[in-house]
């Protein structure tokens, strides 16, 4: 398809932007290179999307670098005015974002929350710039000491495909409020909501170069950002394997600051005094939400032996109620896996689970790219399906006898993003919360529940750094000490 403007998709009269947004202008990739985006439900082409080259990525960084001084020198209110306008436009385009995400990734429109989360994030950070504060000191005779916070300059953001618009906002809104300029790379699996967001950036009237949005692959676009000498900070959400590569490239180039929110293998502990009805409802939703394609899904559940039979019956009843079908239908709650690669990956873990344990529910739907809500039981703790992130609607449910055993099993992983404890015993909840090795611990609740004003991030291989309303600004600011000697 031609790359000189918007293009129609799925045979409709509607159009979608597919080009790169660099220095305030939409443009095709250098050489006109594109990649095909396929609807995972219909298996038909949605659009041909511009694929950023190393040259395009360098151009975007140069535009951000040139725009930085003027953006940095605006007041928080002046920068915030742009963010407020962005929030309003995202709300206006909620249905369009939901449709594009469904066509790109198979996400049911009935489960679409990204636009609301993104708009709230832009609204918050539109006002938050004034909270960037330092301190002062007169403790050293004859000197005034000042601590100030200043923006890095060019910040690169690389976002995932499962909740792309939300991550678009989680990363660029605080970075912009802090005074940085941005190059954002969307996932090749879900570029369309980012290009629509770039349309809104253009409509808001952000100064050219302040926000640049490119689409493409980890190589060359992502790797170029990770190693670029003019990128001073990089924020990435995605797999732990890719996070390791980014950290290595950053260290080998200019030691840029790197924030990483990576994978998970989140455990939920169900004790015999728990509200089993509530625990079953919440834990099954955590695994089934977005067809299991979330980093914090509680994909391991440990149930105390005395209530295991009752919990399993409740869990399976609720888990099986998912409605598989066309993601554009409002009655659908469970879509396909995002693409053939992810579908085959999940199927490989199904084979491991059947070999190592007992498949007691679900499996391959054998209908397009759908995986049914799936339960494995009695799986050895050293099985790969227990240790590794599946990223599908698949849960391993095992039992435990004692609190110590449950915590030991929960912590026996290199991941540490989210953990949950279901119990009515407050003392036990406090003990477990202290001992569980996870960035977030839910008591009588589980993922995707999190609080906007508290930090989110992981222990161990689940990441470096934290995101959240009260914490993201600091992540995009350098700390400087100024020493002023007073005249005698």
TORDONU-232805 format. One record per residue: residue in three letters; x, y, z of N, C-alpha, C in turn. Coordinates in steps of 0.02 Angstrom, whole numbers, plus 32768, in hexadecimal, padded with zeros to 4 digits. Example, Ala and Ser with C-alpha at 12.3 -4.5 7.8 and 13.67 -1.06 7.14 Angstrom:
BEGIN
ALA82947EE4818682677F1F818682947F5B8186 SER82827F90816282AC7FCB816582858002818A 
//
This chain:
BEGIN
UNK802A7FC48000800080008000802B803E8000 UNK801080737FE7803580B27FE5804180CC802B UNK807880EC8035808981068077808881528078 UNK805B81708052805881B98050801E81D58077 UNK800081AC80A27FC981C480CB7FA8818B80F0 UNK7F6C819881087F478163812A7F30812F80F8 UNK7F2480F381127F0C80BD80E77ED0809C8106 UNK7EA5807F80DC7E6B805B80F67E8280188111 UNK7E597FFA813C7E6C7FBA81597E307F8D815D UNK7E3E7F4C815A7E0A7F18815F7DD27F22812D UNK7DE37F3E80F47DB27F4680BF7D7C7F7980CD UNK7D857FA381017D537FD481137D65801880F5 UNK7D38804780FE7D45808C80E77D6C80B3811B UNK7D76809681567D9B80B8818B7DE580B7817A UNK7E0980E781957E5080EC81867E7980EF81C6 UNK7EB980DF81C07EE580DE81FA7F2980F881E4 UNK7F49811E82107F8C813782027FBE80FF820B UNK7FEE80F881DE801F80C281E2806780DB81DB UNK8070811D81D780B3813781CB80D78149820C UNK811681598206813F8170823E813081B9824C UNK813381CD828C81278212829F8168822E82BB UNK818A8257829381CD827082A481CE82BB8299 UNK81E482E082CC81EA832882C981A9834B82B4 UNK8172833182CE8131835082C28111833F8280 UNK812D8310825A811282FF8219810C82B38212 UNK80D7829D81F080D0825681DE80F7824A819E UNK811C8214819C814582058162815081BA815C UNK815981A3811E8168815B811581AD814B812E UNK81BA810C813881FD80F6814B822D81038111 UNK826C810B8122829D811580ED829D80D880BF UNK829A80E5807F829680AE804F825080928048 UNK822080AC806E81DB8095806981CE80518086 UNK81FA803980B181F27FF580CC81B67FF080FB UNK81907FBA80F581557FAF811F81547F678138 UNK812A7F5B8169811C7F16818080D17F0D8185 UNK80BA7ECF817D80737EC0817E805B7EB481C5 UNK80217ED181D580007EC482147FC47E998206 UNK7FBF7E6082297F8B7E2F821C7F5A7E2B8256 UNK7F1A7E2D82477EE67E25827A7EE77DDE8294 UNK7EF37DD282D47EF97D8E82ED7EB77D6882EE UNK7E7F7D8A82E87E3E7D6882E67E2D7D52829F UNK7E317D8082707E1F7D6F822A7E597D528204 UNK7E977D5B821C7ED57D4781FB7EDF7D6C81B9 UNK7EBF7DA681B37EC67DCF81777EF07E0D8185 UNK7F0D7E2981517F377E6481597F0D7EA0816F UNK7F267EC481A07F057F0181B87F227F3E8195 UNK7F657F4081917F857F7B81747FCE7F6B8166 UNK7FED7F95813C80357F94813180517FD08157 UNK807D7FC2818780947FF581B680DD800681A8 UNK80ED804681AB8132805C819F8162803D81D2 UNK8199802281B881CB800281E28208802E81E8 UNK821380488224824A80778230828D80558227 UNK82B98076820382FE805F81FA832B8081822E UNK836A806F822D839A80918257839D80DC8246 UNK839980EB82068399813181F0835D8157820B UNK83228137820882E58157822282EB8162826D UNK830581318291830C813682D9833C816D82EC UNK8374817182CA83A481A782D6838481EC82C8 UNK835B81EF82948339822D82848309824282BC UNK82E6821282D882B78220830F82DD8239834C UNK83168219835C833D822F839683588275838B UNK836F8284834D838982C7833E835382FB8346 UNK831582EB833282DD831A833982CE83268382 UNK82CF82F183AB82C282F983F282F983228414 UNK833783168400836F833B841D836A8386840D UNK8357839583CF835083DB83BB831783FE83DF UNK82E283D983EE82A783F6840E82AF83FD8459 UNK82E183DB847682E683D884BF82EF841C84E2 UNK831D844784CC8328848484F382EA84AF84FC UNK82C384B884C7828784E284CC825284C184F8 UNK824A847F84F28219845B851B822E845C8564 UNK826D845185718287845285B68279849485D8 UNK827E84CB85B28279850D85D08232852785D8 UNK8200850085C281BA851385CF81AA85088618 UNK817A852E8631816385228676813A84E28679 UNK813384C486B48109848986BB80C1849586A2 UNK80A784D086AC806384DF8694805F84DF8648 UNK809284FB8628809284FD85DF809984B885C2 UNK80C4848F85DF80C8844985C88087842485D7 UNK806C84308612802F840E86267FF3841C85FA UNK7FF1845785DC7FB8846885B07FB484378576 UNK7FED8422855B7FED83F185257FD483AD853E UNK7FE9839B857A7FD4835A85957F89835885A3 UNK7F6D839085BC7F25839385C77EFF83898585 UNK7F1583A985517EF483A2850F7EF9835A84F7 UNK7F32833B85027F3B82F684ED7F0B82C88512 UNK7F0282D285537ED382A9857A7E8D82AF855E UNK7E7782EB854D7E3382F585337E2A82D284F0 UNK7E5B82D684C57E5682B784837E55826B8488 UNK7E7C824F84B67E7B820684BF7E3681EF84D4 UNK7E17821485027DD3820185177DA2820384DD UNK7DA9823684B37D7C823C84797D8382038448 UNK7DBF81E584457DCD81B184137DCE816B8431 UNK7DAF8162846B7DB18121848D7D9C80E88460 UNK7D6380EF843F7D4980B884167D7680A883DB UNK7D9580DB83BF7DC380D083877E0180AA839F UNK7E1B80BE83D97E54809A83F57E4280518402 UNK7E078045841F7DF28000842E7DED7FD683EF UNK7DD27FF383BB7DCB7FCD837C7E0F7FBD835D UNK7E3B7FEE835C7E7D7FE283407EA37FAC8368 UNK7E9C7FAE83AA7EBF7F7C83D27EA27F3783C6 UNK7E607F3283BD7E417EF283AF7E597ED6836C UNK7E5C7F01833A7E737EEB82F87EBC7ED782F8 UNK7EE47EF883227F2C7EEB83227F3F7EAE834C UNK7F217EA983887F387E7783B87F037E4483CC UNK7EC57E4D83B67E907E2083CB7E737E2F840F UNK7E847E69842B7E6A7E7B846D7E1F7E8A8468 UNK7DF57E6B84907DAD7E79848E7D9E7EC2849F UNK7D727EE184787D5F7F2684877D3D7F2A84CB UNK7D1E7EF384E17CFC7EF385227D2E7EF9855C UNK7D6D7EEA854F7DA07EEB85847DCF7F26857C UNK7DBF7F5685517DEE7F8B85417DEF7FC08578 UNK7E287FC885967E307FF985CD7E68802B85BF UNK7E8C802185887EC98049857D7EBB80948578 UNK7E8980A785527E7D80EE85477E6D81138587 UNK7E4380F585B17E33811485F17E70811D861D UNK7E9980E886207ED680EC86487F068120862C UNK7F0C812285E97F39815285CA7F23819A85D6 UNK7EE281A785CF7EC881EB85D97ED382018621 UNK7EC681D586517ED081E686987F1A81F686A6 UNK7F4781D186857F8E81DB868F7FA4821F8674 UNK7F8E823086387F9F8272861C7F8282AA8648 UNK7F4582A086607F2682D3868B7F4E82DE86CB UNK7F6382A786EA7F8A82AE87287FCB82D3871C UNK7FF182BE86EA803382DB86E0802F832186C1 UNK7FF6833386A77FED837986917FF383A986CB UNK7FE4839287077FE883BC8742802583AE876E UNK804783768760807A835E878E80BE837F8787 UNK80C983A48750810A83C18745812383ED877D UNK80F4840E87A08107843B87D7812384168813 UNK811983D58816813183AF884F817B839E884A UNK819A83AF881181E283A4880A820683D78836 UNK822083C0886E823E83EC88A0828183D088B6 UNK82AD83FB88CD82EC83E788EB82ED83F98934 UNK832A83FE8950833384128996836D84428999 UNK8377845F89D383AF848D89DD83D1847E8A20 UNK840F84958A26843584888A63846184C48A75 UNK846084D68AB5848E85088AD084BC84E98B05 UNK84C384A88B0384E884858B37853384908B34 UNK854C84A18AF9859484AC8AF285A284F78AF7 UNK85C7850E8B2985D285578B3185EF85768AF1 UNK85D285AF8ADF85E985D48AA685D185B98A63 UNK85A385898A63858B856C8A25853F85628A26 UNK8522856D89EC84DC855C89E184DB852089B2 UNK84BC84EB89C984B684AF899F847084A88984 UNK846B849A8944842B849089248429844C8901 UNK83F28429890A83E683EC88E583AD83FA88B5 UNK83B883F08873838483FE8842837983C18816 UNK833E83BC87FA832B838587CD832283A28787 UNK834283838756833F839A87118333836186E1 UNK8312836E86A88304833986788344831E8658 UNK834082E08641837982C08621838982DF85DC UNK835482EC85B6835D83008571833282D38545 UNK835182AA851A832B827C84F0831F823C8516 UNK82E0822A851C82CB81EC853C82AD81BE8507 UNK82C4817F850482A7814D84D88277812184FF UNK823E811384E2820B80E8850181FB80AF84D1 UNK81FE807384E881EE803884BF81B6801384E4 UNK817C800E84C381407FF584E5812A7FB184CA UNK81057F8B84F280EE7F4884DE80AD7F4B84B7 UNK80977F1084A1805B7F0C8476801B7EFC849D UNK80207EE884DC7FE37ED184FC7FB67F098516 UNK7FD37F3F85307FAB7F7B85427FD07FB98529 UNK7FD77FC084E880057FF284CC7FF4803A84DA UNK7FB4804E84D67FA4809484E27FB080A7852A UNK7FA0807A85587FAD8088859F7FF7809385AB UNK80218069858D806A80728596808480AE8571 UNK806580C08539807680FE8516807081388548 UNK803A8139856E802F816F859F805A816885DD UNK8060812A85F78086811F863580CE8137862D UNK80E9813385F0812E814685E68136818E85CF UNK811181A4859C812181E685818102821E85AA UNK80CA821385CB80AB824A85F280DA82638629 UNK80F5823786548123825186888165826B866A UNK817D824B863581BB8262861781B382A885FA UNK817A82B585DB816D82F885C08162832A85F8 UNK813D8317862B813283458663817383598685 UNK81A4832C868481E4833A86A2821083668676 UNK81FC836F86368221839B860A824B837885D6 UNK8244833685D082698310859D82458311855A UNK826982FE8526824A82F184E5824F82A784D6 UNK8226828E84A88218824784A48222822A845E UNK823E81ED845C823681C1842282178181843B UNK81DB8172842481B78136843A81B481048401 UNK81C880C6840F81C0809083DF8189806283F6 UNK8157805A83CA8120802C83D981357FE483C8 UNK810E7FB483E0811A7F6F83CE81027F628387 UNK81277F38836381127F26832080D17EFE8320 UNK80BD7EE48359807F7EBE835E80437EED8369 UNK804F7F2A837F80187F588390802B7FA08384 UNK80377FB38345804D7FF783388015802A832F UNK7FD8801483227FA5804283097F8B8073833E UNK7F86805E837D7F6F808E83AF7FA580C383BB UNK7FE480B183B3801980E383BA801981158381 UNK800A80FE83448007812E830C7FCA815A8312 UNK7F92813F832D7F58816A833A7F69819D8371 UNK7F8C818783A47FA181B583D97FCF81EB83BD UNK7FF981D9838C8023820B836B7FF9823E8345 UNK7FC2822783277F93825583077F7982888339 UNK7F6A827083757F51829D83A97F8982CC83C1 UNK7FC682B483C57FFF82DF83D68003831883A4 UNK7FFB830783647FFC833A832F7FC2836B8337 UNK7F87835083477F4C837B834E7F5283A9838B UNK7F6F839183C17F7A83BA83FC7FA883F583EB UNK7FD883E883BF8006841D83AC8047841E83D4 UNK805C83E383ED809D83DF840D80D283FC83DE UNK8103842083F88139843983CD815B840083A8 UNK816D840A8369818E83D4834381CA83B88368 UNK81CF837683688208835483868200834383CF UNK81CF836083F181C78351843881B183098442 UNK818382F18418816F82AB841A8176828E83D4 UNK819D825883CF81A78236838F819181ED8399 UNK816A81D3836A814E818F8371816181668334 UNK818681308340819C81058309818280BF8314 UNK8177809B82DE8162805582E08198802A82C0 UNK819B7FEC82D481CD7FC082B881E27F8A82E9 UNK821D7F6F82DE82337F348303826C7F458334 UNK827B7F14835E82B07F1D838E82F37F2B836C UNK82FD7F0B833383377F198309831D7F2E82C5 UNK832C7F6B82AF835F7F9882CA83467FCF82F9 UNK83047FDC82FB82EC8018831E82FB80168369 UNK82E67FE0838A82F17FDB83D283397FDA83E6 UNK83617FB383C183A97FAE83D183CD7FF083C5 UNK83B68016839383D48057838683C7808783C1 UNK838A808683DB837A80B0841583A3809B8452 UNK83AA8059845C83CE80418497841780548497 UNK8434805A845C847C80698458848A80B18443 UNK845680DA843A8460811D84208481814A8453 UNK84B4816E843D84DA8199846B84B481D88480 UNK848081EB845C84598226846E841A82168496 UNK840C81D784A083D481C284CC83F181BB8512 UNK83D681E2854283F181E4858583CB81B985B8 UNK839081A385A48367817985CF833A814E85A3 UNK8331810F85B5830780E2858E82D980BD85BD UNK829880BF85AE8266809B85D68246806585AA UNK824B802885C282347FEE859B82057FC285C3 UNK81CF7FAC85A581A47F7885C1819F7F40858E UNK81AE7F0385A581AC7ECA857881CC7E8D8598 UNK81E97E62856F82047E23858982467E2D85AD UNK82557DFF85DA82947E0285FF82D07DF885D0 UNK82C87DCE859E82FF7DC2856E83117E03854A UNK82DF7E26853182EC7E65850F83077E99853F UNK82EE7E9A857C83077EC885AE83517EBF85BA UNK83697E8185BC83B07E7485C583D87E91858B UNK83BE7E89854E83E27EA3851383E67EEF8516 UNK83B07F0F852A83AF7F58852F83E07F708563 UNK83E17F4F859D840F7F6485D284587F5C85BB UNK84667F27859784AA7F1C857E84BD7F52854C UNK84907F62851D849E7F9584EB84A77FDA850C UNK847E7FE8853E84848028856184C7802F8584 UNK84DC7FF985A5851C7FFA85C8855780018598 UNK85507FE2855E85877FE2852D858B80248506 UNK8558804D850A8558808D84E6856780C68515 UNK853580E7852F8541812385588528811D85A0 UNK851D80DF85B7850580D385FB84C480F98609 UNK849980FC85D78459811D85E0843280FC8619 UNK84098123863B83DE8107867083A980DC864F UNK839E80A1866B836E8072864E833B805F8683 UNK82FB8064867082C4804A869A82A8800D8676 UNK829D7FD7869B82857F99867D824A7F7D86A5 UNK82127F74868381D97F5086A181CF7F128677 UNK81E07ED8869481E97E9B866C81B67E65867E UNK81C87E27867381987DF0867981887DDD86C0 UNK815B7DAD86C681467D96870881307D4D8706 UNK812E7D30874181127CED874A80EF7CEE878D UNK80BB7D198790809F7D3087CF80787CF987F4 UNK80887CED883480657CBB885B802B7CD98882 UNK7FF87CB1888C7FC17CC288BA7FBB7C8A88ED UNK7FBB7C9C892D7FB77C6B89637F717C6D8981 UNK7F4F7C3489817F0A7C2F899A7F0B7C0689DA UNK7F017C268A137F027C038A537EBC7BE98A64 UNK7EBA7BBB8A947E7B7B988AA37E467BC58AC2 UNK7E5A7C008ADA7E287C2D8AF87E127C648AC7 UNK7E287C5F8A897E197C948A587DD07C928A43 UNK7DB87CCA8A297D777CCC8A087D817CAC89C4 UNK7D707C6D89BE7D817C4689827D5B7C5F8945 UNK7D1F7C76894E7CF77C9089167D1A7CCD88F8 UNK7D2F7CFB89227D517D37890A7D957D2688ED UNK7DBA7CF9890E7DFC7CE688F67DF87CC588B1 UNK7DC77C9A88A87DBF7C7988677DAD7CAB8831 UNK7D807CD8883F7D6B7D0A880E7DA67D3687F9 UNK7DCB7D4F882A7E027D7D881B7E3C7D5A87F7 UNK7E4F7D1F880F7E897CFE87F17E7B7CE687AB UNK7E3D7CCF879E7E2F7CB987597E2E7CF48729 UNK7E157D2E87417E157D6987167E5C7D7F8707 UNK7E897D7A87387ECE7D8E872E7EEE7D6686F6 UNK7EDE7D2686F17EFC7CFB86BD7ED87D03867B UNK7E967D0D867D7E6F7D10863F7E707D55861E UNK7E7D7D8986467E7D7DCE862D7EAE7DD585F2 UNK7E967DF185BB7EBE7DFA857E7EDB7DB88565 UNK7EB37D82856E7EC87D3F85587F0A7D2A8578 UNK7F147D4185B67F517D2E85DB7F8F7D5385C6 UNK7F887D84859A7FC27DA6857E7FD47DE585A7 UNK7FE17DDA85E87FF67E10861480317DF8863E UNK805F7E26864C809B7E138671808D7E0186B9 UNK80567E1986D6804A7E0D871C80127DDB872A UNK7FFD7DB586F77FCA7D8287007FE17D508736 UNK7FB37D3E87647FC77D0D87987FC47CC7877A UNK7FF87CB787547FFA7C79872E800E7C3D8758 UNK801E7C49879880297C1287C77FFB7C1D8803 UNK7FD47BEB88137FA77BF0884E7FB87BB6887C UNK7FC47BC788BC7FD17B9488EF7F987B958921 UNK7F787B5C89297F3C7B5689547F4A7B27898E UNK7F367B3B89CA7F3F7B0F8A037F177ACF89F9 UNK7F367A978A087F197A5589F77ED17A4D8A0E UNK7EC17A658A4A7E7E7A588A677E457A7A8A40 UNK7E557AAD8A187E1F7ACF89F27E2B7ACA89A7 UNK7E5B7AA189927E6D7A9F894B7E347A888920 UNK7E117A5489347DDA7A39890B7DA37A6D8902 UNK7D917A8F89377D5C7AC189337D727AFC8909 UNK7DB07B1489137DC87B4C88EC7DCB7B3B88A2 UNK7DE57B0188917DEB7AEE884A7DA77AEC8828 UNK7D747AD4884A7D317AD2882D7D187B19881E UNK7D217B45884E7D0B7B8B88447D337BAD880D UNK7D757BA3880E7DA07BC287DC7D8E7BAC8796 UNK7D877B6B878C7D7A7B5187497D367B68872F UNK7D057B6A875B7CC27B8187467CC67BC9872B UNK7CEA7BF3874E7CEF7C3987397D1E7C4186FD UNK7D547C1C86FC7D857C2086C67D667C0B8684 UNK7D3B7BD886877D1C7BBD864A7CE67BEB862D UNK7CD27C1D86547C9C7C49863D7CB37C7D860A UNK7CF47C7F85FC7D0D7CAF85CA7CEB7CA38587 UNK7CDC7CDA85657CBA7CD685247CEC7CE284ED UNK7CFF7CAD84C97D2D7CB284917D087CC78452 UNK7D277CF3842A7D067D0783EC7D257D4483CD UNK7CFE7D6583A37D157DA0837F7D237DD883B1 UNK7D617DF083B47D717E2483E67D4A7E6583DD UNK7D2E7E7083A27D087EAD83967CC17EA983B2 UNK7CAB7E6C83C57C697E6483E27C6C7E72842D UNK7C3D7E9984467C3F7EAD848C7C317E7484BD UNK7C187E3B84A37C0C7E0184CE7C4A7DD684D6 UNK7C7E7DE384AF7CBC7DBB84B27CE87DD484EB UNK7D017DA685147D2E7DB8854A7D737D998542 UNK7D7B7D6F85107DB97D4985087DCB7D4684BE UNK7E017D6884AA7E167D6984657E4C7D378456 UNK7E657D3784187E9B7D0A84057EDE7D228421 UNK7F117CF8841C7F557D0F84297F677D4383F4 UNK7F987D6C84037FA47DA783D97FBB7D968393 UNK7FDF7D5E838A7FF57D4B834880097D018347 UNK801C7CE9830D802E7CA2830580697C908332 UNK809A7CBC833780D57CAE836080C27CA383A9 UNK80977CCE83C480837CC8840980567C8A8413 UNK802C7C7D83E380007C4283E7802B7C0283EA UNK805D7BFD83BF80887BC283BF80B17BBE83FF UNK80C57BF7841A80EA7BF7845980BF7BDB8491 UNK80817BF2849680557BD984CB80487B8E84C2 UNK803E7B78848380337B31847780707B07848D UNK80AC7B22848580E77AFD849B80E67AF284E7 UNK80CB7B23850C80C67B1B8554808D7AEC8567 UNK80597AEB853E80247AB9854A80407A728546 UNK806C7A678516808A7A25850E80B57A15854B UNK80DA7A46856581037A3B85A080D67A2B85DC UNK809F7A5085E380727A44861B80527A008618 UNK803F79EA85DD802079A785D68052797085E5 UNK8092797C85D580C6794B85E180D67947862C UNK80DA7981864D80F17983869280BA797E86C6 UNK807D799186B48047799386E58005797B86C8 UNK7FCF799486E47F8B797F86D07F6679BB86B3 UNK7F5179B486737F2679E786547EDF79D8866A UNK7EC37A0486947E8079F686AE7E4A7A238690 UNK7E607A5286647E2F7A7E86457E507AA4860C UNK7E2B7AAD85D57E417AD985A07E717AB9856F UNK7EA07AE285577ED07ACD85247EC57AF484E3 UNK7EE47ADC84AF7EDE7AFB846E7E967AF68456 UNK7E797B3084437E347B30842A7E2F7B1283E4 UNK7E687B0C83C27E6A7AF3837D7E3A7B198350 UNK7E3A7B5B835B7E0F7B8983367E347BCB832F UNK7E577BD282F77E807C0E82EE7EB77C118321 UNK7EC17C4C833F7EF77C55836F7EDE7C5583B7 UNK7EA57C3683C37E887C3584067EA67BFE8432 UNK7EB57C1084707EC57BE084A57E8F7BE684DA UNK7E6F7BAF84EB7E3B7BB2851E7E597BBD8563 UNK7E347BD985927E4C7BDD85D77E617B9885EF UNK7EA07B9386047EBF7B51860F7EDA7B4A8655 UNK7ECE7B0F86737EE57B0086B77F107AC186B5 UNK7F4B7AC586D47F747A8A86E17F797A80872C UNK7F787A4187407F7F7A3087877FB879FE8790 UNK7FCF79FA87CE800379C987E1804179CD87B4 UNK80577A0987A980927A14877F80CF7A1B87AC UNK810679F7879F814279FF87C8815B7A4787C7 UNK81767A5D87FF818B7AA3880581C67AB487D7 UNK81EB7A8287BF82227A908793820F7A8D8749 UNK81CF7A84873A81B87A8386F481BF7AC886D5 UNK81CE7ACB869681D57B0B867381947B338674 UNK815A7B118676811B7B358676810E7B5786B9 UNK81317B4186ED812E7B61872F81617B998733 UNK819A7B91871381D17BC0871A81D07BF986E8 UNK81B57BEF86AC81BB7C20867681797C428667 UNK817E7C7F864C81427CA5863B81237C8B85FB UNK80E47C7785FF80C07C5B85C580A07C93859C UNK80847CC485BC80617CFC859C80257CE48574 UNK7FFE7CBB85957FC07CA285787F907C9185B0 UNK7F527C7D85A07F1F7C6F85D47F297C2B85F4 UNK7F637C2286127F787BE0862C7F8F7BE98674 UNK7F747BC086A17F857BC586E87F987B808702 UNK7FCA7B7E872D7FDC7B4187527FC27B498799 UNK7F9A7B1887AE7F7E7B1987F27F997ADE8819 UNK7FC27AEB884B7FE07AB888767FCA7AC588BE UNK7FDA7A9688E97FC47A9C892F7FFF7AA4895E UNK7FF07AB8899C80237ABD89D180037AAA8A13 UNK802F7A998A4380177A888A86801F7AC28AB7 UNK805A7AE18AB6806A7B148AE980787B578AC9 UNK80747B8B8AF280837BCF8ADB80CB7BD48AC2 UNK80F97BB68AE5813F7BB98AD181497B988A8D UNK81287B608A82812D7B3D8A4281127B688A09 UNK80DA7B898A1680BB7BB389E380E97BEC89CE UNK81077C0D89FF81337C4589F081727C2E89CD UNK818D7BF589E281C87BDA89C181BA7BCC8978 UNK81827BAD896881707B9F892381657BDF88FB UNK81437C0F891A81357C4D88F881757C7288E4 UNK81A87C70890E81E57C94890282177C6F88D7 UNK82097C3088C682397C0788A182367C168856 UNK82457C56884682447C6C880082727CA987FB UNK828A7CB687BF82B27CF287B482877D2F87A6 UNK82457D2587A282177D5D879781FD7D7687DB UNK81E87DB687DC81CD7DD1881A81A47E10880E UNK81717E0987E4814A7E4487D3810E7E4E8801 UNK80E67E1A880C80A97E208832809F7DDE8857 UNK80857DE1889480727DA688BA80337DB688E1 UNK800C7D8388F17FCD7D8D89147FC47D5C894D UNK7FA37D7289817F947D4989BB7F4A7D5089CB UNK7F277D1989CE7EDF7D1A89E07ED87CF78A24 UNK7EC77D1F8A567EBF7D068A9A7E987D3A8AC3 UNK7E767D238AF87E557D518B267E807D5E8B64 UNK7EBA7D3E8B677EE87D458BA07F177D7F8B92 UNK7F0E7DB78BB57F367DF28BA97F807DE68BB8 UNK7F8E7DC18BED7FD47DB28BFE7FF67D8C8BC5 UNK7FD37D5B8BAA7FEE7D338B737FF87D608B35 UNK7FC87D8B8B297FCE7DB88AEE800C7DE48AF4 UNK80197DFE8B3080537E288B3B80947E008B33 UNK80967DC58B5080D27D9A8B4A80E07D8A8B01 UNK80AD7D758ADE80B67D618A9880CA7D9D8A6D UNK80AB7DD68A7980BB7E128A5181047E258A5A UNK811E7E1C8A9681657E2B8AA281937DFB8A7E UNK81817DBB8A7C81AE7D888A6381A97D7B8A18 UNK81717D8C89F9816A7D8089B281967DAF898A UNK81BC7D94895B81EC7DBB893481CA7DD588F4 UNK81A77E0C88FC81827E2A88C5817C7E7588CF UNK81797E99889881737EE2889B812F7EF888B6 UNK80FC7ED088AA80B87EDD88C4809D7E9E88E3 UNK80807EA4891E805E7E6C893F80167E80894C UNK7FE77E5A89327FA07E66893E7F887E3A8976 UNK7F637E5689A57F447E2F89DA7EF97E2E89CE UNK7EDF7DF389C37E997DE889B07E877E0D8970 UNK7EB87E1989467EAE7E3389037EEA7E1D88D9 UNK7EE37E2188987F197E0C886C7F1B7E37882E UNK7F4B7E2A88037F507E5087C57F127E45879A UNK7EFE7E7787727F227EB487627F177EEF8793 UNK7F007EE087D07EF57F1688017F377F378815 UNK7F3B7F78880C7F737F9E88277F5C7FE58833 UNK7F818009885B7F6D804D886F7F988080884B UNK7F7780B0882B7F9B80E288027FCE810A8829 UNK7FC0811788697FEC8143888F8023811D88B5 UNK802880DC88A9805F80B588C680898097888E UNK80C9808B889B80F68075886580E8802E884E UNK80F58022880D80EE7FDF87F1812F7FCD87CE UNK81477F9187DB81847F7887BB81977F3687DB UNK81D07F1A87C781DF7ED787DC821F7ECD8802 UNK82227E968827825F7E7C884482827E50880F UNK82C17E41881C82E77E1087F682E27E1E87AB UNK82D47DEB878282D37DF4873982927E148720 UNK82687E2A874E822B7E4D873982357E978730 UNK82727EB0873B827C7EF6872882A97F1E8755 UNK82B37F5D873E82DB7F8E876282B47FD08761 UNK82A97FED879C8285802C87A0823B802287AD UNK8218805A87B681D2805987C781AC808F879F UNK816C80808790814180B0876E810480BD879A UNK80E680F8879480AB810987BA80A5815587BF UNK8069816C87CE805D81B487D1808F81D887FD UNK809E81BD883780C981E08866811381D1885D UNK812481A6882C8168818E88268187819787E1 UNK815D819B87AC8178819C876981A081DB8759 UNK818D8214877481B18252876581FB824C8778 UNK8209823287B3824E822B87C8827681FE8799 UNK825481CE877B827781A0874D829181C4870F UNK827481FE87008288822286C482AD826486D3 UNK82CC8266870E82F082A1872483368290873D UNK836782B8872A83AA82B4874783AC82DD8787 UNK83D782C987B683E182EE87F48424831287F2 UNK8423835387FF8460837C87FC846A83A0883E UNK84A883A2885584BA83C9889084DE8409887A UNK84C88441889384E7848288858503849D88C7 UNK854384AE88C7856484C889038576851188F6 UNK855B853F891E8568858689168590859F8953 UNK85CB85B9894685F485D3897C85E2861C8989 UNK85D3862B89C685BF866F89D885FD869B89E2 UNK85F786DA89D0862F870889D9863A87148A24 UNK8677871A8A38868687258A7F867C876F8A90 
//
